[in-house]
Amino acid sequence: MFVFSDHGMTPIRWTCDLRRDVATLGLSVPGDYLPAYDSTMARFWVWNDRARRALTDFLAEHPCGQLMTPGELQRLGVAFDDDRYYHLLFLLKPGMLLCPSDMGSVRFAGMHGYHPSDPTADAVLLSSVPVDRGVDHITGIHDVLLEDAGLRESARRPGAAPASPWRPSRLWEAPR
């Protein structure tokens, strides 16, 4: 049996009304920019240089979080060439909640979606059989499950226990 999660939970200690703060810049929505205020991040699509400068300068100094750099977005695997998800991404500090946000106005006791380096972002993988590989990303669970089901050859380390002897005879059987 495998039990796994896709993320941890961070206790909420503070809230931040970033929408109110950004409104002080005097930019217009949707003329200058379009915001999306999630629970732990704010995404901005920016239509002109004046708005980009104002938002970049403001968010770079905002105490609730950090304006993510293109290099950090690339390193995390969330940089997209077509800008469909954002032009600017502001990520809150762990324990901070955007409230109110486009997700609601309730202050939860815990939230996920912070920087993956935060210790409270860690997920869990529990298994009733030895897992032959180090799993350090949610996508690694895919290979563990395929190996256990006998659909992919295990890349076992020498001396590691064999994969589970359970093998399904059929993955799908149509009704007769």
C-alpha positions in Angstrom: 0.0 0.0 0.0 1.2 3.5 -0.8 0.0 6.7 0.9 1.3 10.0 -0.4 0.6 13.7 -0.4 1.4 16.3 -2.9 2.3 19.1 -0.4 2.6 20.0 3.2 0.6 22.6 5.1 1.9 25.8 6.6 0.3 27.4 9.7 -1.1 30.8 9.0 0.2 33.6 11.3 -0.5 36.8 9.3 -2.7 38.1 6.5 -1.9 40.7 3.9 -4.3 42.8 1.8 -2.1 43.1 -1.3 -5.0 44.2 -3.5 -5.4 47.3 -1.3 -1.7 47.9 -1.3 -1.3 47.6 -5.1 -4.4 49.9 -5.6 -2.3 52.8 -4.1 -0.1 52.8 -7.2 -2.8 54.5 -9.3 -2.7 52.0 -12.1 -5.9 50.9 -13.9 -7.4 47.5 -14.2 -7.6 46.3 -17.0 -6.0 49.2 -18.8 -2.5 48.9 -17.3 -2.5 45.4 -15.8 -4.7 42.5 -14.8 -4.1 40.9 -11.4 -5.0 37.5 -10.0 -4.8 37.3 -6.2 -4.5 33.7 -5.1 -4.1 32.6 -1.4 -0.3 32.6 -1.4 0.7 34.4 -4.6 -0.3 37.2 -6.8 0.1 37.0 -10.6 0.1 40.1 -12.8 -0.2 40.5 -16.6 1.2 43.9 -17.4 0.3 45.9 -20.6 2.8 48.8 -20.5 6.2 49.8 -19.3 4.9 52.3 -16.8 2.8 49.7 -15.0 5.6 47.1 -15.2 8.1 49.6 -13.5 5.6 50.6 -10.9 4.6 47.0 -10.0 8.1 45.7 -10.1 9.5 48.5 -7.9 6.6 48.2 -5.4 6.6 44.4 -5.2 10.4 44.1 -4.9 10.1 46.1 -1.6 6.9 44.7 -0.3 7.3 43.1 3.2 4.8 40.3 2.7 6.7 38.3 0.1 9.1 38.3 -2.8 8.9 39.2 -6.5 10.1 36.0 -8.2 13.0 36.5 -10.5 13.1 35.0 -14.0 16.0 32.8 -12.9 14.1 31.5 -9.8 11.0 30.8 -11.9 13.1 28.8 -14.4 14.9 26.9 -11.6 11.5 25.9 -10.1 10.1 24.8 -13.5 7.4 27.5 -13.6 8.7 29.8 -16.3 6.5 29.8 -19.4 7.6 31.4 -22.7 4.0 32.4 -23.7 3.3 34.3 -20.4 -0.1 32.7 -20.2 0.1 32.3 -16.4 1.7 35.7 -15.5 4.2 38.3 -16.4 5.1 39.0 -12.8 4.7 36.5 -9.9 4.8 37.7 -6.3 5.1 34.8 -3.8 4.1 35.4 -0.1 6.3 34.4 2.8 5.4 31.2 4.5 2.7 31.7 7.1 1.3 34.8 5.3 -2.1 34.6 3.6 -3.5 36.9 1.0 -6.8 37.9 2.5 -9.0 38.9 1.0 -8.1 37.3 -2.3 -9.8 36.0 -5.4 -10.0 32.7 -3.5 -12.1 34.2 -0.7 -11.9 36.3 2.5 -11.7 33.5 5.2 -8.5 33.3 7.2 -7.6 29.6 7.3 -5.5 28.0 9.9 -3.2 26.5 7.3 -2.3 26.9 3.7 -0.1 25.4 1.0 1.5 26.9 -2.1 4.6 28.6 -0.6 8.2 28.3 -1.9 9.2 24.6 -2.1 12.3 25.3 0.0 10.1 26.0 3.0 10.2 23.0 5.5 6.4 23.0 5.8 6.1 22.4 2.1 7.4 18.8 2.4 5.1 16.1 1.3 5.0 12.5 2.6 5.3 9.0 1.0 4.4 6.0 3.2 4.7 2.5 1.9 4.1 -1.0 3.1 7.0 -2.2 1.0 10.5 -0.9 0.6 10.8 1.9 -1.9 13.9 1.4 -4.0 14.5 5.0 -5.0 14.8 8.4 -3.4 11.6 10.4 -4.2 12.2 14.1 -3.9 9.4 15.4 -6.2 5.7 14.5 -6.7 6.5 13.2 -10.2 8.8 10.5 -8.7 5.8 8.7 -7.2 4.7 7.9 -10.7 7.7 5.7 -11.3 7.4 4.0 -7.9 3.8 3.1 -8.6 4.6 1.8 -12.1 7.5 -0.3 -10.7 5.3 -1.8 -8.0 2.6 -2.6 -10.6 5.2 -4.4 -12.7 4.8 -1.9 -15.6 8.4 -0.6 -15.4 11.6 -2.3 -14.5 12.9 -1.2 -11.1 16.2 0.7 -11.0 17.0 -1.0 -7.6 20.2 -0.2 -5.8 22.4 -3.3 -5.2 21.3 -5.0 -2.1 17.9 -3.3 -2.0 14.8 -5.4 -1.3 12.9 -6.5 -4.4 9.7 -4.7 -5.4 6.4 -5.9 -4.1 5.6 -9.4 -5.4 1.9 -8.4 -6.0 1.2 -8.1 -9.7 -2.2 -7.5 -11.2 -3.2 -10.2 -13.8 -5.1 -7.5 -15.7 -5.3 -3.8 -15.3 -8.8 -3.7 -16.9 -11.3 -6.4 -17.8 -14.3 -5.4 -19.7 -17.6 -6.9 -18.5 -18.8 -10.0 -20.4 
